[in-house]
Amino acid sequence: LFAFYDVFPSKHLALAGVITGLTLYNGAVIAEIVRAGVHSLPTGQGEAASALGLTWGQTMRSILLPQAITSMLPVLISQLVVVLK
């Protein structure tokens, strides 16, 4: 990205670089928030879903994420406020 910016200076390329950088950074922050929310749940929740024969996607969608949303929501809203500033 730096090479393109130096070789072809353009306002559009600079804007694309800023948008790409902010998107990657905030994506990593949100991924860490979701990871922490899921890891805050007791391990028995995932084990029970495995015992029922649910796939990883079904476990996340039906069992873990709905419970983790309660602990993730305040932090996600705070991150949204930071992004919109």
C-alpha positions as CSV (number, residue, x, y, z in Angstrom):
1,L,0.0,0.0,0.0
2,F,2.8,2.4,0.8
3,A,4.5,1.6,-2.6
4,F,1.3,2.5,-4.5
5,Y,0.9,5.7,-2.5
6,D,4.5,6.8,-3.3
7,V,4.4,5.8,-6.9
8,F,0.8,7.0,-7.7
9,P,0.0,9.8,-5.3
10,S,-3.7,10.4,-5.3
11,K,-6.4,11.6,-2.9
12,H,-8.5,8.5,-3.7
13,L,-5.7,6.2,-2.9
14,A,-5.0,8.0,0.4
15,L,-8.7,7.7,1.4
16,A,-8.7,4.0,0.4
17,G,-5.6,3.5,2.6
18,V,-7.2,5.2,5.6
19,I,-10.4,3.2,5.2
20,T,-8.5,-0.1,4.8
21,G,-6.4,0.7,7.9
22,L,-9.3,1.6,10.1
23,T,-11.4,-1.4,8.9
24,L,-8.6,-3.8,9.7
25,Y,-7.9,-2.3,13.1
26,N,-11.6,-2.2,14.2
27,G,-12.2,-5.6,12.8
28,A,-9.4,-7.0,15.0
29,V,-10.8,-5.1,18.1
30,I,-14.3,-6.5,17.5
31,A,-13.0,-10.0,17.0
32,E,-11.2,-9.7,20.3
33,I,-14.4,-8.5,22.0
34,V,-16.3,-11.5,20.6
35,R,-13.5,-13.9,21.6
36,A,-13.5,-12.6,25.1
37,G,-17.3,-12.8,25.3
38,V,-17.4,-16.4,24.2
39,H,-14.5,-17.4,26.4
40,S,-16.2,-15.9,29.4
41,L,-18.9,-18.6,29.3
42,P,-18.5,-21.8,31.2
43,T,-16.9,-24.6,29.2
44,G,-19.8,-26.9,30.0
45,Q,-22.0,-25.0,27.5
46,G,-19.8,-26.0,24.5
47,E,-19.3,-29.5,25.8
48,A,-23.1,-30.0,26.2
49,A,-23.6,-28.8,22.6
50,S,-21.0,-31.3,21.4
51,A,-22.7,-34.1,23.4
52,L,-26.0,-33.2,21.6
53,G,-24.2,-33.6,18.3
54,L,-24.3,-30.0,17.2
55,T,-21.7,-28.7,14.8
56,W,-19.4,-25.8,15.7
57,G,-21.5,-23.4,13.7
58,Q,-24.8,-24.5,15.3
59,T,-23.1,-24.4,18.7
60,M,-22.0,-20.8,18.2
61,R,-25.2,-19.6,16.6
62,S,-27.7,-21.3,18.9
63,I,-26.0,-21.7,22.3
64,L,-22.8,-19.6,22.8
65,L,-23.4,-16.3,21.0
66,P,-26.8,-15.6,22.5
67,Q,-25.4,-16.0,26.0
68,A,-22.2,-14.1,25.2
69,I,-24.1,-11.1,23.7
70,T,-25.1,-10.0,27.2
71,S,-21.4,-9.5,28.3
72,M,-20.3,-8.2,24.9
73,L,-23.0,-5.6,24.3
74,P,-21.6,-2.8,26.4
75,V,-18.1,-3.1,25.0
76,L,-19.4,-3.3,21.4
77,I,-21.5,-0.2,21.9
78,S,-18.5,1.6,23.4
79,Q,-16.4,0.5,20.4
80,L,-19.1,1.8,18.0
81,V,-19.0,5.2,19.7
82,V,-15.2,5.3,19.3
83,V,-15.5,4.4,15.6
84,L,-18.2,7.0,14.9
85,K,-16.2,9.8,16.6
